[in-house]
Amino acid sequence: MKMPAAENRSKPLFIINPDSGVTPVNYIVSLGLDLRRDLDAIKSLSKADTESIIGQHFDKHDIFIAAGGDGTVHSVATKLVETEKILGVLPLGSGNGFAREFGFKINVNTLMSNIRKSEVMPIDVIDVNGHMCLNVAGIGLDSFVAHSFNDLKLRGFFPYVYLTLKTFIQLRPFPVTIWCGGEKILSENLFVVTVANTRQFGNNAFIAPDARPNDGIIDLILIKPFPKIFGPVFVIRLFTKRIYNSKYVEHIKTDKEIIIESDETRMHIDGEPVNSEGRVTVRIKREVLKVLKTQGNKFIPHKFIKGS
């Protein structure tokens, strides 16, 4: 697959979420106004709005830039998966997990430079009950926080930390049964069930330190109930990529279908709250999304494709 030559390629379309966690978003985006001749930009006020914008402009652009947080990235990527279109990110959110993993910076000029180099990286996505997952999905502490954060008017890092601490104090184990490739591998109470395509939740909190988005593998991370006095130790291990060192953590790698059953129905997909109805089916889809390569890409470039 070859991208069109830079001089013939249509302008990238920036889809801007004006309500992202970083403020003031409009000021940050305005830094690229001098590049207006090289790009197009449209504000999106909702997920439905994003879908409509991409639909209307799909044939006019080769590259779509999600200017927002992980929710915006997810909404844009959903419309680009299994197409020849390319995803880029201008990270303006609170966690920016996807952007951090792929080296995207809050700098329009740097992003435009990456676009001109015309390199892309095909990546996997995880199918979770028919919904696309780019980063991580799961049930437990992180999903409970996602549901609470969704109802909170404030955005940003500190409100998220406050909600996480509050939710952790109230956290209780919930029953989980898991099948992998048709075989039952676990039936017990847990604090967290995470399926990961990339390494982190966001803000450099690494729940799956060795996950790779282009290896055809699902990383399944199970956190068993532990004394809450060890909470600070878990936080340190998350941010130092040593979460697997804990005896309360089980890590499974597989390319097989995973089925998760639980009485707990609150879950999240890429940080967005959803309800599972008690049964979650997880599958890997190989290299179905094309992501713009950046200078800060942290993954081994085993399959970069350079435009002619």
N, C-alpha and C positions, 0 to 999 in steps of 0.2 A: 504494500500500500504506500502510495506517495501523496504527500500534500501538494497542492498547487504551488508554483513558485510564488515567492513573497510579493512580487510586483503585480501578480495577477489575482492574488487572493483577495476576497472581499474583506471589508473592515470587520474587526471583531465587534460583537455587540455586548456592551456592559449592561447587565440587568441588576439594578441597584435596589437594595432594601434600605429605605431611609430610616427604619426603626431598629437597625442593628445595635449591638451592645457598645460599639466604639462611637464616641461623640466628639465633635459634631461631624456626622457622616458627610453632610453636604460640603463641608470645608475640605475634608480629605479628598473627596471625589473631585472637587474643583481644582485640585492640584494638577489634574490632567487636562484641563480645558485647553491648554496650548496645543494639545495633541488632537484636538477635535477633528482635524482633517483626516486623522488616521484611525478614528474609532467612532462608533455610535453608542449612545447611552439612553436607556429608558428606565424610569423608576417603576418598581413593582410594589403594590400595596398588599398582596396576598399570594398564596400558593396558586390559586386559580388564575390570578392575574399573570403570574410568571408563566404558567402553562399556555395561556392565551398569547402572550408576547412571543414566546418561542414558536408557537404554531404559525403566527402571522409572519414571522421573519425567518422561518426555518430555511427557506431556499435562498435567502439573501446573504447569509453569513456562514462561514466555515467554522468560526470560533465563537463560543459563547462564554462570557466572563461572569461568574457569580460574584457580585460585589455585596458581600454581607457575611453572615455567620454560617455555621454548619447547616442550619435549616434552609438557608437560601441555596447553598451548594447542593444539598439533597434535592431540592425542588427543580433546580436547573438540570442536574445530572439525570434525574428520572426521565426527562424528555430526550436526552442524548444517548442513553444506553442503547446498544445494538444498532447504532447508526454510524456514519462516517464523520459526524460532527465532533468537535473537540471542546473539552471543558478546561477553562482556566478559572483562577480565583483571585479576587482582590479581597483579602481577609479583613472584615470589619466587625466581626462578632466578638462574643465573650470568650469562647473556648478555642475556636478556630482549629479543631483537631485535624481536619483534612488538609487545610492549608499548611499547617506546621509539618505534617508528614511529607508533603510534596514540595516544601521549600518556597511557597508563595509568600511575598512580603507586601506590606502596605505601601506600595510605591508604584504608581502608574507607569513611570518611565522605565523601571526595571521590568515590569510586566510586558510592556510593549517591546522591549529588547528581546525578551524570551519569545514573544510571538514572531518577531522577524527571523529568529533562528530556525523556525519551522521544524521543531522536533517534538514528537509525541511519544507517550508511553501507554500501551494497552494494559489495562488493569482488570482484575476480577471484580465482581460484585457478589454479595450474598443475597439470595432470595429468602425472605422471611415472610412466610404466609402470603406469598405473592407480591410482597413489597420489597423494593430495592434497599439494600444496606451497603453504604460505602465504607464506614468506619467500624462501629460496634453497635450491637443490639443486645438487649438482655432484660432480665427480670431480677428485681432485688433493690438494693440500696440506690443504685444509679437511676433505675426506672422510677422509684418513688420520688426521688429528687426532681426528675424531669417532669413528673405530673404536677408537683407542687410549684416548680419554677414557672411552668406554663401559666399558672393562675396568678403569678406575681407581676405587679405592674413595673417594678424596678428591674433593670437589667445590669449586667456587668459581673465582674469577678467576685466582689465582696458579698453581694446578695446571694450569689450561688454558694459561696463558702458557708454563709450563715445557715442556709437551708440544708446543706449537707450535714453540718454538725447537729442541727436539730433533728433531722431524720435519722441519723446514726444513733442518737440517744434513745429514740423511740423504736429502733429496729428490732424485729422479732424474726426468728427463723420461719421458713415456709416450706411445705412439702414439695418435693420435685421428683419426677421419674423421667429418666432419659434413655432413649434408644438411639443407637448409632449403627447404621447399616442393617437395621432390622433386629439387632441384638440389644437386650436391656443391659445397660452398663452401670446404672445407678438408680437408687430409690431411697432418698433420705431427705432430711431437712437442711436447707442451705440459707446463707445470707445473700449470695449473689450468683447468678448464672449469666455469663457473658459469652456471646459469639463474636469473634473479631476477624476483620479483614485487614485492618491496619493496627498499629501498636497502641494508640492512645485514645482516651476519652476527649482530650483537649487540655490546654494549659500545661502540656508536657507531663500529664499523669498517665504513665504507661501501664495499662492493664495486661497487654500482651507484647512484651518487649521484643520477641523474635518473630512476630507476625509480619508477613509480606503480602502486599496486595496483588502480586503477580505470580504466585506460586501454586495456585489451584488448590489451596488448603484452607480449611476452616480451623481457626484456633478456638477451642472451647475452654473457658476458664471458670472453675467452680470454687467459690469461697465458702468454706464450712463455718458454722457458728464458732466464734472464738470469744474469749473474755474481752469485754469492751475496753478494759484498761490497756489492751494492746493496740487500740485504735491508732495512736500516734506512730507506732512502729509500722503499721500497714501504710500509713500516709507516706512515711519516709521511703518505704520500699517501692511505692507507686512512682515516686518522683526520681528514684535512683535506679529504676529498671531492675529491681530485685524482688518483685512480687512473688516469683516462683520459689524463693528461698523459704517461704513459710510452710510449715507442716499443715496449715489449714487451707492451703491452696492446691487444687488438682488441675493439671493442664493436659489437655488432649488435643492432638492434631489429627485431622481426618479429611478425606475428600468425599466421604460417604454422607448420605442424608442423615440428618439429626432430627429427632422428634422429642420435644420437651413438653411434658404435661405437668400442670400444677394448679392448685386451687387459687393461686395468686394470678390475677389476670392483668394487673398493671405492668406494662412493659414499655420499652422505648426502642426506637430505631433511629440511629444517628442523633440521639438526644431529643427526638420528638416523641411525646407521649402517645401511645396507642394502647388498645385493649386486645388481649390475645384470645379471649373466650376459653382459656384453660388449655389450649393445645397449640403448639408452635412447631411448624415444619421448616427446616433450614436446609438450603442447598447452595452449592457454589456454582457460579456461572463464570466460565473462563474467558478472560480478556475481551469483555464486551463493552468496555468504556475507554475512550481515548482521552488521555489527560496531557495537557501541555507540559513539556519538560522545562524545569527551571534550573538555574545554576545551583540552587540549594537543595536539589532533590537528594534525599537520604537513602534511596534504595539502589541496589545494584542494577545498573542499566543493561539488563540482559537482552532487552529487545526494543531499544529505541529505534525509531524510524525517522530518518532525516529527509526533508523535502528536497526536490531536485532544484 
